[in-house]
Amino acid sequence: MMIYLTALATGAMFGAGLVVSGMTNPANIHGFLDVTGAWRPHLALVMMAAIAVALPFFQWVLPRLSKPVYGANFLAPLSTVIDQRLLLGAAVFGIGWGVSGLCPGPAIVGIAYLEPQIFGFLAAMLVGMRLADRLPSPSAKT
């Protein structure tokens, strides 16, 4: 039961941070990406704050932990290779982010706004995830 309460609390804190920072508003994302026009640096400040909080944890705390509080082991990417599949996925993510002004976290939080744009994005995201799952894994033998 405690694991679910912890997940709810951390998810709510993350969602509140997205709302307070304005990252659930696609106009802020479009403004950040418009570097030649009316540039809005808010997202850069949000990213710097996130890095300032996360970096000490990943550098000093995580290496000293033998296992996570609620799990048998840490789940980390198994590959550090930058391949075509990774680059294609990053490009699709970036294009979708730039066009819609949303990425998965803010879109899920944005469900509370009941805007059709959010639901369209979530539907496209779910279709994309399903398609990505159907692509052959780089480690699969052909």
Secondary structure per residue as TSV (DSSP state, phi and psi in degrees):
chain	resnum	aa	ss	phi	psi
A	1	M	-	360.0	-38.4
A	2	M	H	-63.6	-34.4
A	3	I	H	-62.3	-37.7
A	4	Y	H	-71.0	-38.6
A	5	L	H	-66.1	-39.0
A	6	T	H	-65.0	-43.7
A	7	A	H	-62.6	-42.3
A	8	L	H	-63.2	-44.9
A	9	A	H	-65.0	-44.9
A	10	T	H	-69.9	-37.6
A	11	G	H	-64.2	-42.1
A	12	A	H	-64.9	-39.1
A	13	M	H	-65.5	-42.8
A	14	F	H	-62.5	-46.5
A	15	G	H	-61.4	-42.3
A	16	A	H	-62.6	-40.0
A	17	G	H	-61.8	-40.2
A	18	L	H	-64.4	-41.6
A	19	V	H	-67.4	-48.9
A	20	V	H	-61.1	-38.7
A	21	S	H	-79.7	-7.4
A	22	G	T	82.7	11.7
A	23	M	T	-79.0	-5.3
A	24	T	T	-88.6	-3.1
A	25	N	-	-96.9	109.7
A	26	P	H	-55.7	-27.5
A	27	A	H	-62.7	-34.0
A	28	N	H	-67.7	-37.6
A	29	I	H	-68.9	-45.8
A	30	H	H	-61.2	-39.2
A	31	G	H	-63.8	-36.7
A	32	F	H	-67.3	-39.1
A	33	L	H	-77.8	-14.2
A	34	D	-	-88.0	71.8
A	35	V	T	-72.5	-18.1
A	36	T	T	-97.8	-4.7
A	37	G	S	-115.2	-127.7
A	38	A	S	-87.1	74.7
A	39	W	-	-66.3	134.4
A	40	R	-	-112.8	112.9
A	41	P	T	-80.7	5.5
A	42	H	H	-54.0	-44.3
A	43	L	H	-64.3	-37.0
A	44	A	H	-62.5	-39.7
A	45	L	H	-67.1	-39.4
A	46	V	H	-63.7	-43.5
A	47	M	H	-63.8	-41.7
A	48	M	H	-64.5	-39.3
A	49	A	H	-64.9	-41.0
A	50	A	H	-63.6	-41.9
A	51	I	H	-65.0	-40.4
A	52	A	H	-62.5	-31.5
A	53	V	H	-82.3	-43.2
A	54	A	H	-77.7	-36.5
A	55	L	H	-57.4	-49.3
A	56	P	H	-60.1	-36.9
A	57	F	I	-62.8	-49.6
A	58	F	I	-70.7	-27.2
A	59	Q	I	-85.6	-37.9
A	60	W	I	-116.1	-36.5
A	61	V	I	-85.3	-54.0
A	62	L	G	-55.3	-44.3
A	63	P	G	-62.1	-21.1
A	64	R	G	-90.1	-7.7
A	65	L	-	-89.6	132.5
A	66	S	S	-81.0	-30.5
A	67	K	S	-158.5	161.0
A	68	P	-	-68.7	160.6
A	69	V	T	-62.0	-43.0
A	70	Y	T	-117.3	60.4
A	71	G	S	178.2	166.1
A	72	A	S	-80.8	-34.6
A	73	N	S	-155.3	167.1
A	74	F	-	-79.3	142.8
A	75	L	-	-101.0	112.7
A	76	A	-	-131.0	156.6
A	77	P	-	-56.9	139.2
A	78	L	S	-86.0	-15.7
A	79	S	-	-122.8	145.1
A	80	T	-	-113.7	9.4
A	81	V	-	-76.1	133.6
A	82	I	-	-96.1	102.5
A	83	D	-	-117.0	-178.4
A	84	Q	H	-60.8	-39.7
A	85	R	H	-62.8	-43.4
A	86	L	H	-64.3	-46.0
A	87	L	H	-63.9	-40.7
A	88	L	H	-63.8	-45.0
A	89	G	H	-61.5	-41.6
A	90	A	H	-64.4	-39.4
A	91	A	H	-66.1	-44.0
A	92	V	H	-63.1	-43.6
A	93	F	H	-59.5	-48.6
A	94	G	H	-63.1	-40.9
A	95	I	H	-65.0	-45.9
A	96	G	H	-61.6	-39.3
A	97	W	H	-65.4	-44.3
A	98	G	H	-67.8	-39.2
A	99	V	H	-72.4	-45.5
A	100	S	H	-90.9	-25.8
A	101	G	S	77.7	14.0
A	102	L	-	-130.2	151.3
A	103	C	-	-130.6	173.0
A	104	P	H	-53.2	-47.8
A	105	G	H	-58.7	-57.5
A	106	P	H	-60.8	-32.0
A	107	A	H	-66.4	-42.2
A	108	I	H	-65.4	-42.4
A	109	V	H	-63.6	-36.6
A	110	G	G	-68.3	-9.6
A	111	I	G	-54.5	-33.1
A	112	A	G	-62.2	-22.4
A	113	Y	G	-80.0	-15.4
A	114	L	T	55.5	36.1
A	115	E	-	-91.0	136.4
A	116	P	H	-56.5	-35.1
A	117	Q	H	-58.1	-40.5
A	118	I	H	-63.4	-45.5
A	119	F	H	-68.1	-35.0
A	120	G	H	-63.6	-42.9
A	121	F	H	-63.0	-46.1
A	122	L	H	-62.3	-39.3
A	123	A	H	-63.0	-45.7
A	124	A	H	-63.4	-38.8
A	125	M	H	-63.1	-44.2
A	126	L	H	-65.5	-39.5
A	127	V	H	-63.7	-44.3
A	128	G	H	-61.6	-40.7
A	129	M	H	-64.4	-40.3
A	130	R	H	-65.2	-42.3
A	131	L	H	-64.7	-41.7
A	132	A	H	-62.7	-36.6
A	133	D	H	-65.6	-26.8
A	134	R	H	-85.0	-14.3
A	135	L	S	-69.8	145.9
A	136	P	-	-65.3	139.6
A	137	S	-	-70.9	143.1
A	138	P	T	-60.2	-25.7
A	139	S	T	-88.9	-8.0
A	140	A	S	-72.6	139.2
A	141	K	-	-82.3	133.7
A	142	T	-	-106.0	360.0
